[in-house]
Amino acid sequence: MEKIYSKIEPEKLLHIIHRLDDIKAVRTDLSDPKESLQIATLNLNKGKTFYPHRHVYKKGPESIIAQESWIVLKGRIKCILYDIDDVIIAEPILEAGDSSITFYGGHNYECMEDDSRVVEVKTGPYEGIELDKVKI
């Protein structure tokens, strides 16, 4: 797992790159519990199950930044990851089974192969582009 910290605020974790080969433990929590985006990996064997459940609404802060993760299922995706001052900080290539997690800082993605497949996970609610994003 590669953790990318801000050059402006060195203790501020901006992005995580997680590779398919990093998934070894039964469960690994990738995000700190204080983050709005909660991501974990699971390495499961046949027959493993969980108790049936549903999630409940939680009270939270009034101001929440959108946090996002991309999980590559097929193909190759180039991440362009930005520091909090909008300067490029890293450009990793994700392949099938890899993921990126952005807590803070900017990002962009470039598809490098036809027919690539990605799952995007992001905090919500989504209230439209004008309330969600600022162009770099």
PLY file of the C-alpha trace (Angstrom):
ply
format ascii 1.0
element vertex 136
property float x
property float y
property float z
element edge 135
property int vertex1
property int vertex2
end_header
0.00 0.00 0.00
1.37 3.39 -0.99
0.37 6.38 1.12
0.80 9.81 -0.50
1.11 12.74 1.89
0.91 16.46 1.17
4.18 18.26 0.55
2.51 21.38 1.95
1.21 19.69 5.13
3.44 16.57 5.49
1.21 14.89 8.09
-1.90 15.18 5.88
-2.67 11.90 4.08
-4.12 12.79 0.67
-4.24 9.57 -1.34
-3.73 5.81 -1.01
-2.81 3.43 -3.83
-3.72 -0.15 -2.99
-2.64 -3.08 -5.15
-4.38 -6.42 -5.62
-1.30 -8.18 -4.21
-1.65 -6.14 -0.98
-4.80 -8.10 -0.06
-3.50 -10.82 2.26
-5.22 -10.48 5.65
-8.82 -11.54 6.22
-9.67 -7.85 6.71
-7.53 -4.74 6.31
-9.00 -1.31 7.00
-7.42 1.10 4.53
-8.93 4.33 5.83
-8.70 5.92 9.25
-11.99 5.67 11.17
-12.27 9.49 11.22
-12.52 9.72 7.41
-15.90 10.01 5.72
-14.88 7.37 3.17
-14.45 3.98 4.80
-12.60 1.42 2.66
-11.49 -2.09 3.63
-10.23 -5.11 1.73
-11.37 -8.64 2.44
-9.60 -11.91 1.63
-12.34 -14.52 1.99
-12.60 -18.27 1.58
-15.57 -20.31 0.37
-18.35 -20.51 2.95
-17.44 -17.30 4.79
-20.57 -15.37 5.65
-21.65 -12.40 7.72
-24.74 -11.85 9.81
-27.59 -10.15 7.92
-27.71 -6.45 8.69
-28.71 -3.01 7.50
-26.97 0.27 8.15
-28.42 3.13 10.17
-28.24 6.88 9.70
-25.50 8.55 11.73
-25.20 12.11 12.85
-22.21 13.82 11.28
-20.52 17.14 10.80
-22.41 19.77 8.84
-19.53 20.20 6.38
-18.19 17.05 4.70
-15.75 16.98 1.77
-16.43 14.40 -0.93
-13.94 11.54 -0.72
-13.57 9.05 -3.55
-12.14 5.64 -4.44
-11.68 3.99 -7.82
-11.39 0.19 -8.07
-10.11 -1.11 -11.42
-11.84 -4.32 -12.49
-10.33 -4.53 -15.98
-7.81 -2.52 -18.00
-5.36 0.19 -16.96
-6.05 3.63 -15.51
-3.52 6.42 -14.93
-4.16 8.47 -11.77
-3.05 12.07 -11.72
-2.98 12.99 -8.03
-2.68 16.56 -6.78
-1.46 18.07 -3.53
-3.62 20.58 -1.61
-2.01 23.43 -3.62
-3.17 21.86 -6.95
0.36 20.69 -7.93
0.73 17.13 -9.26
2.18 14.91 -6.52
2.04 11.40 -8.10
0.95 9.60 -11.29
0.55 5.88 -10.52
-0.88 3.38 -13.03
-3.70 1.17 -11.72
-4.33 -2.29 -13.17
-7.07 -4.84 -12.58
-7.54 -5.35 -8.85
-5.79 -2.08 -7.86
-7.53 0.87 -6.25
-6.99 4.52 -5.44
-8.43 6.31 -2.43
-8.56 10.11 -2.26
-9.31 11.75 1.07
-8.04 15.26 0.21
-6.25 16.93 -2.70
-7.33 16.74 -6.32
-7.34 13.91 -8.83
-7.92 13.07 -12.45
-7.97 9.75 -14.25
-6.87 8.78 -17.76
-8.02 5.51 -19.29
-5.09 3.75 -20.94
-6.90 0.76 -22.52
-10.18 0.29 -24.38
-12.95 -1.52 -22.52
-11.51 -0.69 -19.08
-13.95 -1.21 -16.20
-13.90 0.77 -12.95
-16.05 0.97 -9.83
-16.23 4.46 -8.28
-17.09 4.81 -4.59
-17.74 8.30 -3.23
-19.34 9.93 -0.23
-22.69 11.56 -0.77
-25.18 12.93 -1.11
-24.43 14.24 -4.59
-26.07 17.64 -5.02
-24.78 18.53 -8.48
-21.42 19.37 -9.98
-21.46 23.02 -8.86
-21.70 21.99 -5.18
-19.32 19.02 -5.52
-16.29 20.01 -7.59
-13.82 22.81 -8.31
-11.76 22.55 -11.51
-7.97 22.52 -11.21
0 1
1 2
2 3
3 4
4 5
5 6
6 7
7 8
8 9
9 10
10 11
11 12
12 13
13 14
14 15
15 16
16 17
17 18
18 19
19 20
20 21
21 22
22 23
23 24
24 25
25 26
26 27
27 28
28 29
29 30
30 31
31 32
32 33
33 34
34 35
35 36
36 37
37 38
38 39
39 40
40 41
41 42
42 43
43 44
44 45
45 46
46 47
47 48
48 49
49 50
50 51
51 52
52 53
53 54
54 55
55 56
56 57
57 58
58 59
59 60
60 61
61 62
62 63
63 64
64 65
65 66
66 67
67 68
68 69
69 70
70 71
71 72
72 73
73 74
74 75
75 76
76 77
77 78
78 79
79 80
80 81
81 82
82 83
83 84
84 85
85 86
86 87
87 88
88 89
89 90
90 91
91 92
92 93
93 94
94 95
95 96
96 97
97 98
98 99
99 100
100 101
101 102
102 103
103 104
104 105
105 106
106 107
107 108
108 109
109 110
110 111
111 112
112 113
113 114
114 115
115 116
116 117
117 118
118 119
119 120
120 121
121 122
122 123
123 124
124 125
125 126
126 127
127 128
128 129
129 130
130 131
131 132
132 133
133 134
134 135
